[in-house]
């Protein structure tokens, strides 16, 4: 099983000036540690894309869905 970490912010301002992406990365790291997993095996960062856009229509989301296989997890 491969675990993919996915982090996203809605605006370019959040991506460039905010701490939201870093906060999400830290939360993912904490979750992985809590589960006893070593680390995020694949981290996908989607910046400046609205949450209303379906995952398969987001540039990095589309790549993620191409890479994920049966039995993998997206967190």
C-alpha positions in Angstrom: 0.0 0.0 0.0 1.2 3.5 -0.9 0.0 6.4 1.1 -0.3 9.7 -0.8 -0.5 13.0 1.1 -2.6 15.7 -0.7 -2.5 19.3 0.4 -4.4 22.2 -1.3 -5.1 25.9 -0.9 -7.6 27.9 -2.9 -5.7 31.1 -3.7 -2.3 32.1 -4.9 -2.1 34.4 -2.0 -2.5 31.5 0.5 0.1 29.5 -1.4 2.6 32.4 -1.5 2.0 34.2 1.8 0.1 32.0 4.1 1.2 29.1 6.2 -1.7 26.9 5.2 0.3 24.5 3.1 2.9 24.1 5.8 0.3 23.6 8.4 -1.3 20.8 6.3 2.1 19.2 5.8 2.7 19.3 9.5 -0.7 17.7 10.2 0.0 15.0 7.7 3.3 14.2 9.3 1.6 14.0 12.7 -1.1 11.7 11.4 1.5 9.4 9.8 3.5 9.4 13.1 0.3 8.6 15.1 -0.4 5.7 12.7 3.2 4.4 13.1 3.9 5.0 9.4 7.4 6.2 8.5 6.5 9.2 6.4 4.5 10.5 3.5 5.6 8.3 0.6 4.2 10.8 -1.9 3.2 14.4 -1.2 1.0 16.2 -3.8 0.7 19.9 -3.4 -2.1 21.7 -5.2 -1.9 25.5 -4.9 -4.4 28.1 -6.0 -7.2 25.6 -6.9 -10.7 26.0 -5.5 -12.1 23.1 -3.5 -15.2 23.3 -5.8 -13.1 22.0 -8.7 -13.4 18.2 -8.8 -10.1 16.3 -8.0 -9.9 14.9 -11.5 -10.1 18.4 -13.0 -7.3 19.8 -10.9 -3.8 19.7 -12.5 -2.0 17.8 -9.6 -5.2 15.9 -8.7 -5.4 14.4 -12.1 -1.7 13.2 -11.8 -2.5 11.8 -8.3 -5.5 9.8 -9.6 -3.3 8.5 -12.4 -0.7 7.3 -9.8 -3.0 5.8 -7.2 -3.7 2.1 -7.4 -6.2 -0.2 -5.8 -5.3 -0.5 -2.1 -3.5 2.8 -1.9 -4.6 5.6 0.4 -5.0 9.4 -0.2 -4.8 11.5 3.0 
